[in-house]
Every structure is written in structure tokens, then in C-alpha cells.
Amino acid sequence: MKGGRFSFQLLKEGEGGRLGRITTPHGSFPTPAFMPVGSQGSVKALAPTDLQEVGTEILLCNAYHLYLRPGTEIVRKVGGLHRFMGWEGPILTDSGGFQIVSMSALQKVEPEGVQFRSHLDGSLHCITPEKAVQIQEELGADIMMTLDDCPPYPASSDEAKAAVALTTQWAKRSQEAKRGDGQALFGIVQGGGYPELRRQSTHELMEIGFDGYAIGGLSLGEEKEVTFEIAQTVTALLPTDSPRYLMGMGTPADILAAVRIGVDLFDCVLPTRCARTGLLFTSSGTLNIKHARYSSDSAPPDPDCGCYTCSNFSRAYLRHLFLARELLAYRLNAMHNLFYYHSLMRDIHQALSEGTMGQFIRECVSQREGKGENSEKKEVR
């Protein structure tokens, strides 16, 4: 269903997490929600019809990548990002602050913005907070992210403090640069692994006021205990009537833990990246389709799964495709893994609605303990 301007409705909140609904110009969807990553306007190996098939309701694309190639002017002339990539549902675009720092051959962060050389051809560019918003507006994103300063891990206290100050300045300028009210703009909380800096960043962004709030600068190498200590510190301060987005997370276990502390939106390359290495998520743990034990196995990857892959193909066939380097292997594996993630989100919705989230998590842990070939901790390394 197509929506109007952006809005968030909190439907239920309790110790197990939050149920909500986000409405955008390109439709509405329930939260908590998982966003497959299509950085360059494509979720690797999958067509938009495949994404619809597995239950995707919102995608994440990256303004940095699309700005460099093919260029926002081309996307705008074609009719905007939705038409360009053939996706009719909501799209969230990341401003690219993290990618600029991590991927650029040369970059310099200054109060005005970020100067950097393209990782594609070495050309020199400068993105300011105002330009980051302009790029995302021209792309036609439903949800835009402010340009933030995300220091690499581990950051010293002084480095994290400076990043918070710059992120706040850029957030103010981003909000002032935003032109229409149809597209939403989210602020990004920074502060490294320092709870007091995270509190400062959260309060400063709330004072500016945004349609939603993201928690950035996590899952960069810190211990999981630190990740969730910071995430819980921030979510406890954020307004209940705004969506909360934990950037770059994560494994199914990460999602379950983050839902319990009140997170509404997730994105991660894990399901599609694992698919391209032959690692499949199943109801009884992970399955490495490359193993010789599956060479003549006629069973589907997951007998309890109703996805297109499991309904039509055997482990033996998927192993054959993967070892033969047939492109179909990546498509079928990715469809299965994303179906698994979206099914997990639907089960979370049901558990939250029924008030049985604690029981649901215990059942998930019990199902997977000792059954998978690899623990989730191993599968993401």
C-alpha cells in the first residue's frame, strides 16, 4: 500500500521490545524490520521480483556509491532511484559518511565537510552535510541519513569527542538543508564506546529534532558486550514516538537482543554475503553447502522452510551449482537467507504481539544449540 508523508506509529511497547509501523511515500511496513543492503541500487544476485518473493518491504541503498556511479544526475533524469532500480517499495539511503572514511584512497575531514578521492578513479570530491542531503533528495529516498563523522575503531576519547561535536554541527546543517517534508531525515548518534559521549550526542540530536534516530559507529570490532551496552544506553534516552535504527547489525542473535532493548530497524550484508560463500541459515543452525556430505543429499536446505529455494531444490543441486560457480547458486542461496531473515522478523512480530518474546528467544536458542555446523559467532568471522 502506498503511503503519504513519513510517519511512525508505535503500536505496542513492553519488556520484549516494540511493535510499530512506518509509513513512507512508497508504502508502509511493520517494525521491527530488516533492510537488505543494495548499496549500488541492487541487492547482489537478486532482482526486485526476488526481493518481493522473499518478503522484503524496505531496502537500504548508499548515497556515496550512487553519487560516484552512475551519478545522481543520471538517476534523477531516469525518474529517481525507485524507477531506476525497478523497486516500488520504501528505500532508506545511507549518506555514506562511513564509506567515505573507509573506502576512499585519500580523505580529509574538515568542519565544512569531507574531501576525498574516489576509490573508483581517484577523482577529487567534497561532500558537505548540505550536499549529502541534496544527493539523497535527488535520488528520491524515502528515508535519508545525515552526514556524520564516524571515527575508525578503536577511537580515543578525544577522537570520539571531536567526532560527536562535528556530527552535531553537521546534523544541524543537514536539518536546515532539507527542503521538503515528504522525505524523512534521521540523525546518527556517535560517541564510540564512551557512554557519556553517547548520551551527549543523543541529547544534542534530540534538541535539533529528527524524524528518526540511528545508532552509528558500532559493530566495528568492539566486543558485543560494549555494542549492546552502548545501544541500550542510547535507546533508553531516545523518544518513544520516533523509530530507532541500529546501523550495520547483524546476526539473528544480534537482532533478537537488539529488539529486546527497543530497536526498530536493522540492516546488514550478512545474509547475502554468506549466501555467496555457501553458508545458509536454517531453523536448526547454519549449513555449509560446500561440504561433501551434501553431494547426493536430496533434502532441501531446510525442511522447515517455505522459500522458493527449499521448495524446489535439493542440497545436492545447490552444492553442484556452487562448486560449478554457476550464477544461479548465488541467487538461490541469497533468496533462502533473506527469506530466513524476513521470517525471523515476522516471528518476532507475532511474539511481541502475543507478549511471548522471552519464550520465543529461548525456543530459538534451544533449536540451534548443538545442531548447526557453525555457531553464529563463527559464521560472521
ZIDABEL-V914864 format. One line per field, one symbol per residue. phi: phi as a letter, one per 40 degrees, with the letter a starting at -180 (. if undefined). psi: psi as a letter, one per 30 degrees, with the letter a starting at -180 (. if undefined). Layout:
phi=???
psi=???
//
This chain:
phi=.cbbccabbccaaacchbbaabbbcbhbacbcbbbccbdbgacdgbcdccccdchcbabbbbccccccachccccccchhcdcdbgbcccbbbccgdccdccbccaabcbdcibcabdccbgccbbbcdccccddccccgccbbbccbbbccccbcccccccccccccdcccccccccccbcccbbcbcbhfcbdcccccccccccccgbcabbbbgbfbhccdccdcccccdccccccccbcbbccgbicdccccccdcchcbbbaacdccccdcbgcbcbcbhcbccccccccbccccdbdcbbcdcccbbccccccddcccfcccdcccccdcccddcccdccccdcccccgbcdcccccccccccgbccbcccccbc
psi=kkablklkjjekkaffakkakkklfglllllkkkjkkieggkkkfkleeeeeefgkfklklkeeefeejfkfeeeeefgleeeeghkfakkkkkfgeeeeeffkekljkleeakklkkfeggkklkkleeeeeeeeeefgkeklklkljjklkkkleeeeeeeeeeeeeeeeeeeffkelgeklkkljkagbgjeeeeeeeeeeeeeejlflkljlglhgflkeeeefeeeeeeefflkfgkkkjjkgkbleeeeeeeefggkfkllkfeeeeeefggkkklfgalkjffkffgfgjfllejfgkgleeffflleeeeeeeeffhkffeeeeeeeeeeeeeeeeeeeeeeeeefhheeeeeeeeeeefjgelfkleeefg.
//
